Every structure is written in C-alpha cells, then in structure tokens.
C-alpha cells in the first residue's frame, strides 16, 4: 500500500526545491490539530530568518515518532538518504569522540528535517567552519517552580546591562516555554570552556545584583523561587532550541526573537507556528543584524579571573561530562551532608 505523501516547493538561495512530505496529515500537536504539513509550511514560510539564525551550524534534530506526546529522540548524524543539499561537518564531543553532524544551509534543508519528523531544532553556538570556537554567548534564563515568565523579564533587562558593561550587545528571544534566552554575538577567538567561564562570570555578576531574584546554583534543592541562570548550556554539545524553532508543547509555540522594547509587553504564548509567519512579514526579524558587530569576551574573562582570586571557582558540569579540572564534587549538597554524617 502506497503511503500518503505530498510535495512542497521551497524557495531558497539556489532556487526552488521540491521536498517530499510523507504522512502530511499526521497530527503533531493534538490540542491544536496541527499536522506535519502545517509544520512544513511554517518552516518554509519563515525559512529565510530560520536559516539566518540556525544555518551554517552543527545542529541536533529533536525528532518524534508520533505526535509531541509520544516517543522522541535526538538525531545528530546524517541519516541514510540525506539529500545532497544537506551537508555535515565533523565535530568533537565532550567524550573526545568525533563524528559528522548535520548542517542546514537553506530552507529546503530545514523542511527536509521536518520530513524526517523533526519538531525542535538545536543549533550549536559555533559555525560549521570553526565548530570549536563559539561565535555566540548564550545565557538561558530558566524560571524555577514558584516563578514564571514575568520574573524572567527584569532578570533579562539587568543582564542586558551587565553584558553592555562587558562590551557586548545582547539579543533576546522567548524560549518557547516559560523562560528567555539572551544571546551576544562574539568573535570566535575563544573555545567552549572559556566561553562557559565568560557566561559564569556574567551570571555571577547578575546574581550579585539580584540575589533574591536569580541564582547560579546547579542543584535544584538550592535554587529556591528564583530564575536559574543555566551556565551549562554554554558547554560543548549543549544546545537550546534555536530562533524560530517550534517547541514540543501543546499550543505549538515558537522560540521567537523579540525587540528589547517589546519584552515587557509580549506574552510567550502569542508566538506559535500559526502567528510567527505573519509577525515576520509585518514586524520583521529583530535578529536580522545580529552578526554585524560581534564583540569580544575579554572583559568577562577578566571578571572570571577576578572571581577566581576571590575564591569563586569552577561550577559543576553536566552529569554525562568527563570529570573536569577544578570541578566541585558531583553530589547534591543534602546527599553530601548525609554521607558525612551530618543532620
């Protein structure tokens, strides 16, 4: 029996391409009744801005076997049958293993990824030609239980000031969930560990200014009702949903770039695969000029060294990482106290 399929014509820098979409009527977002074809149309419509933000980077694809409530997995390597307009680049993972990873260069490549049942796109903060040196500093503002998007707003505004004092221009987008993502374009002169340290330095400075509102505590039991500054998203092979990427949440939200003057008036639930194409047509892409004047992290590295001199050292790495130099013990504080016989 021949499966249901359709063909989508996708415009791009090399002219239009025909991309086959199998099972186009398969529902991905049950609450909204939105299908795989709806998603393919969305990606095609926002393709220029999407590739500007996520293209020319190693990318991980978050793929779903059924709808967003079903089985999911991450795909990094080019699968069998990858078309010739989708390339790959060899990257090094934290384990020191190297392997080719997908790179998207045009809207048709992103639509092909949708054909492969991708819902969420996770680009690296580095370019394909230089994957070891990030050209973006990223800080994930993650509201903890008891806080929400409104709590992330003043955090983001103060973080913008911190980055400005460090000589960096900040750009912002909704996470697609409850948080915010702050980016700063940087020259790719430092490797991942240095950029992680720069993120920690900025996060600690923000924490000093807003101690009751934000935290860099890795262990959830110590975060309280504050916005967590997730420094570990700055690590090699750690990614967050890209700009204009859909999210696997019931209302089909999009991680959407916004202007700073919009921050206090927007609601993240307003940005969905149904609304963002029209927003791009009428408002434009707030990140269109992001890469025009990249900064350097030299000042943040000076802050990192200053904090080291004050006794503030390395912070924990993700549990699947190899043990890193200077890293504190990977055991939650309450467990450590119990193991030491303390009550």
N, C-alpha and C positions, 0 to 999 in steps of 0.2 A: 504494500500500500504506500503510495507517494504521500509524504508529509506535506502539510500546508506550508506555503512559502510565498514571499513577495520580494520585489526588488526595489531598493531605494536609490535614487540618483542623488549623489552627494557632491556638491561643488567644493573646489579646493584649488590650491595654487597651481596644480598640474592639470587643471581642467576637471570636468565632472567624471565621477567614477560610479559604476553600478555595484551596489553592495547587496548581496542576497541576505534576506532576513527569514530564517526558518521559524516556524511556530509564532507568527506575528501576533496572534490573538491570545497568546498565553498571558494570563493576568499576573503581573508582578506585585502590584500594590492592591490587595483585595479591598481595603477600605475605600479606595478611590476608583476601583475598577480600571486602573491604568495598566496598559499592556506593554509587551516587549516592543511592539511597533510604536507605541506612544513614546517610549524611551528613545528609540532610534530616531524618531522625528525630532525630539528635543535636542539630542546631541548634534544632529545635523544642523538645526537652526542656530545653535549657539557655537557652532564649530570653530569659527574664527577666534573668538575670545577664549574658548576652551583650549585650543592648541597654543595660543599665545601664553596661557598660564601654565599648561601642563606638558606641552610638547618639548621635544629635544631633551627629555629627561628619562632616566630609567623609571619605569612605572610598574607598580604592582596592581593587579586587577582583582577586585573582590567579586567573585562570581557565585551565582546561585543556581542550584539545580532545578528549583521550582520557583515559588514566589519568595518574597523577602522574609517570610516566617519559616522557610524551610532550610535545608542543608546549604551551607556555604563553604567556600574555600578560597584561598589566595593563590593566584597564578602569577608567576614572575617570568618564567622561561617561555620562549616562543613555542607554541604547541604545533603539532603536526598540521600541515596545511596552511600555515601562516602565509598570507599573500605577500607578493614581492614589494608592495609599497609600505609594509610594516617591517622596520628593521630592529636590530638588537645591538646591545653594547655589553662588553664583558665588565662586570663589576666584582668587587671584593666584599664579601660578607664579614661580619664580626668574627666568624669562626676561622677566617683567613682563606676559606674556600672561595674560588672564583667561578663565575658562571655567567652566560649571556642572559640579559634581562631585556624585556620589551621596551621599545621607544616608539612614541607616536609622533608623527611629523605632519599629519594633515587630518582634516575632519573625517575623511573616509576611514582612516585607521581607527579612530575612536568609535565610529559606527560599527566597524568590523568587531571591535571589542564587545559592543552590545550584542552583536550576533552570537558571540561566544558567552553570552549570559552574564556579562559584567554589569553591575549596578553602580559600584563605587570605584573611583579611580584614585590611586595613591601614588603621586609622583615624588621622586627624590628631590631634595633641595639643591641638587647639583646637576650640571649639564652632562650630556652624553659624552662630549669630547674630553671632559675633565671630571669624572664621577667622584674622585677622591676629595675634591675641594668644593664645598658648598658655595653657591652664589646667592643663597637666601639664608637669613637668620630668621627662624620661626619660633614663636612662643605661643603655646596652646593654653588658653585661659579656660579652666575646667571647673565650673561651679560644683561644689560638693553638696551632699544632702543638706537641706535647710537653706540653700541659696539657689539663685536662678539667674536667668539672663540679665535681669536688672542689676544684679550685683556685679556682673562682669563688666558693665558699662563704665563705671568710674575707675575700675581697675585698668581697663584698656586706655582710657584717657590719660591716666597718670603714667602708664607705661610708655605712651607716646612721648611724654615729656622726658622720661628717663632716656629713651633712645635718642631723642633730639639732643640732649646734653652730651651724649656719646658720639654725636656727629652722624647719626643715621636717620633716614627718612622712613617713617612707618606707614604701612598699608594695612588695611583691616578687612576681614570678611567674617560672616557668620559661619559657625561650624556646621550648620545644618541641624544641630540639636540645640542644646541649651547654652553653649559656650561661644567664644570668639577666638579667632586666630589672628595674631599680629605678625606681620612679615616685615623684614627690612632687606632690601637688595644690597648685597655686598660684593666686593671684588673677590674672586675665587683664589685667594692667596693663602688661606689657612685650611688645614684639614679638619676632619669631623671633630676630633677631640678638642681642638682649640675652639671651634665654633660652639661646641657644647659648653665649654668653660665661659665663653662670652655670654651665652644665654643664662647660665647660672649667675654670673656677675650682675647682669641686668635684673634678673629675678630677685636676687638678694637686695639690691638697691631699692626695688619696688617694695619688697617686704619690710624694709626698714621704715619706709614712708607710710605704709598702710598695714601695720602689724595685726590689726584686728580684722582686716578685710581679706588679706591674701596670705598664702603660705607656700613654702618650698618643701614642706615635709613630705617625704616619699611615702611614709607609712600612713595608711588611711586613718588608723586609730589616733593619729596626732594632728590631723588636719582641722578638725572642728568644722564649724559652719563658716568656711572661708572659700575663696576661689583659689584653686590649686594651680600653680604655675608649673606646668609639666615640662621640665627641663629635659626629660629623657626622650622626648620627641626629636631632639636635636642629634640623636645618635645615628651612626651609620645604619642603614636599612631599617630605620624607624620613620614612618611616614604618617601624615594626616590626610584626610580627604582633600583633594585638590579643589581649586577655584572652579565653580560651575559644575562640580561633580554632584550627582544625586546622592542621597543617603537612603539607607535601607530602613526607613522609619515609616509608620503608617500613612502619613499625609504627603509622601513623596517630596520631601524638602530637598533644597539645593544649598550647598555651601557657597554663599553668594558674596562677592566683593561689594563693599559699600563705601561711600564717601564718609570722611570723618564727621562732616556736618549733618549726616543722616543718622549717626549712631544712636542718639538719644530719642529718636522718633520711630525707628523701624521696629518691626517685630519679626523674629526669625521665621515664624510660621507663614509669613507672607510670601516667602521665596520658595516656589515649588517648580516642578518641571512644566507646569501649566502657565506660570506667571513670569518666569525669568526671561523667556524669549522676547516678550513684549517690553519688559524693562530694558533689555539691551537695545532694542530699537528706539526707545524714547529717551532713556537716561544716558545710554552709552556704557562703556566699560570703565569703571573707576580705576582699574589696574592697567589701562592701555599704555601708560608711560612709566610703568613701574621700574623698568630696567634702564631708563635713560641716564640716571646718575647714581650708580652704585656707590656705597660708602665703604669704609674700612672698619674693622673691629678693634683697631689698636687701642682706643680708649677703654673699651670693655676689657681687653686683655690686661691693661694696667689696673683696672678695678679688681680683676681676678687675682692678680699678684698682690695687691693691697690687702685683699681679704685673706689670702694665704698667710700673709705676715701677721694678720690679726688673729690667727688661729682657726679660721674657717677653711676647711679642707674640701676634699672630693666628696661628692654625694653618691648615693647608691646607683648602680646600673640596673637595667632590666634583668630579671632572673635567668634568662637564657643566654646572657652575655658571659664570655670568659671573665675570670677574675681580673680586675683592672688595677693598675698601680695606685696606691693611696686610698683605695675604696674602703669605706667602713664595712663592718660585718653585715652580711645579708640576712639579718634575722630581725623580725619586728620587735620593737622595744619591750612590749609586755612579755613576749616569749623569752627574751634575753634575761629579764628580771626573774622570771620563774626558774629558768635554768641556773641562775646564780643563787637561788635560794631566797630571793627577796619576796616580800609580800606587798 
